[in-house]
Amino acid sequence: MGKNLYQKVWSDHLVGTLENGQFQVFVALHLIHEVTSPQAFGMLKDKGLGVAYPKRTFATVDHIIPTDDQSRPFSDPMAERMMEVLSEATETHGIEFFQPNTGSQGIVHVVGPELGLTQPGMTICCGDSHTSTHGAFGCIALGIGTSQVRDVLASQTLAMDPLKVRRIEVTGELASGVTAKDVTLHIIRTLGVNGGVGYAYEYAGPVIDAMSMEERMTVCNMSIEGGARCGYINPDATTFEFLRGRERVPSGADFDAAVARWGSYASDVDAEYDDVVVIDGGAIEPTVTWGVTPGQAISINERIPDPALAAGLDQELMEDALRYMQLDSEAPIAGTKIDVAFIGSCTNGRLSDFKAVAEAIKGHQVANHVRAIAVPGSEKVDADAKALGLDHIFREAGFEWRKPGCSMCLAMNPDKLVGDEICASSSNRNFMGRQGSSTGRTLLMSPIMVAAAAVQGQVADARVVFDLKEVG
Amino acid sequence: MSEQLNRSGRGVYVQGNDIDTDRIIPARFLKCVTFDELGPALFYDERFDSDDLPKGHILDNPAHRGASVLVTDANFGCGSSREHAPQALQKFGIEVIIAESFAEIFHGNCTTLGMPCLVMPAEQRRALAGLVQQNPDAEFLIDIEQCTLIFANQSFAFGMKESAREAFLTGRFDPLNELLLGQEAIRSVAEKLGYAETV
């Protein structure tokens, strides 16, 4: 019987067994940022410990960084302090830090892959739940807490229970105007926000095979929103071509050797799984959330569900969600008026996201009452977009084009909703208060659907607004 | 016998499935370089309005003040991996959490901090929540070895992830010291994977 990728990566990185029955696993790549890691350095100091493998850890700043004026000191003194602590810690311990204005800064899950730090077969950790993004490359990529960041800094290992593996096969072909974001929202809607607890998700099937690396990252990014500990896609020619020539990827004969090794991690054809789910990719439509969890989603032509049809606590959860969102059950989601449009985040802040939107919004204007911002995921995405003139297209359409960072995905920087504003967002979480106002409201959707909502001033079908027919 | 074997304290029931870590600790409170000040910020936007006035949340109900056992519903702690969430709960005074299920990163964070996460099936968990609401003065008696608890003269069985239970039984819920013991084994895995030159 063959092995799946998870089993191969796990056994390759296994160090030993701990007394409580957990396993000690070597971490091939450790990424850190300013929100969840400074405290870990403090913990190390308290225990008199150093960093064991400083060359296997890389730092960036993304959550708190302003996207308008990035000059130092930052206007927010606490943000400045966090930046200082991370700077000092990385310097003290010899950890490479991708500082702003170096061309390498950006959202941690955008930076790792674009530099080629993220490579197939790795175990990757970061104090950030969206670390699952890196699974797109055939990695076991885990979000961890700050105490575990400490563990990895001190030992380059992690204590962990093994996971089950669920293969999710997305069959058929996506219809035009349907994106990777719709696929992931559809999967979460189908399996539930806690459907993945205890599992690694292996995404497979013709729809996944046909996706670009950036699309695969969008899918893996939201594994955590489905409750899975991580998500991955088997490495293939698409993966290797994406990595070829990247800054931190070997070149020449070393690249060929690396490809051979990377490919060997892919799940065997006769691999066993704890569960298999088949999703009809052809049936997926542009999907939008109506509630306060990513699973509370419907396709653009559906109506908001009636809580009366749900049972027990689900019913209460839906009623609470509708009350918070100020939406009515059985109303169509299309036509919901929006105040803010946000395109960015580790889910959908990559070059292909901005390219797709730029092609669509040429000749369109953002509705007068909508505040629309586009935030590239990294300095490289920003530079590449500018080289293609995308920033001009966005500005002409009425978007602000900002500097890179997490921005309004979680609003730890100055980019926030005000009061109960409602935001069409390409980010990953529609939790209560997520976008910086305790009464702010979020509708998750694909970048192209955000653009359609921005132009119409209300939730709308991008396929109609932009006349998307036979183009993918 | 380790003191981790038994836990006691009064209870409070915070209702809701899928309570995410953004709700447990809103992102603006993550602007900090230590966890020390997080206790008062627990569930802030659910407990206080935009003028910082209390909204009458159950955690602020005088009858439940000082409760250390939090009972809630399913999928508690989903979303962000922020350890700020369990840190805020712990600094607020919560020592044990009982739910139908937990999000995994949150569960791991709680265990490392020494906060047991106990799992109960829906029906029993609902009954327990009702008892907690009716008996704010009653004390939990939690036996981690036996996986049973007594509250308001009723006995309940609970589940725990085996590795977490074992960790509490031995008092070794923080794995760092044990991880550091494996230096040689770590080095040999690093060498095998081609990372030795980066030491």
Interface residues (C-beta under 8 A of the other chain):
Chain A: D12 H13 L14 V15 G16 L18 E19 N20 G21 Q22 Q24 F26 A28 V35 T36 P38 Q39 G42 K47 L49 A52 Y53 K55 R56 H63 I64 D76 M78 A79 R81 M82 V85 G127 D128 S129 T131 G143 I144 G145 T146 S147 Q148 R150 D151 A154 S155 Q156 T157 L158 A159 D161 V193 N194 V197 G198 I224 E225 G227 R229 T293 L313 D314 E316 L317 D320 L410 A411 M412 R429 F431 M432 G433 R434 G436 S438 T439
Chain B: Q15 G16 N17 D18 D20 D22 R23 P26 A27 R28 L30 K31 C32 V33 T34 F35 D45 S50 D73 A74 N75 C78 G79 S80 S81 R82 E83 H84 P86 S101 F102 A103 E104 I105 G108 N109 T112 L113 K161 E162 S163 A164 E166 A167 T170 R172 D174 P175 L176 E178 L179 L180 G182 Q183 A185 I186 V189 A190 K192 L193 Y195 T198 V199
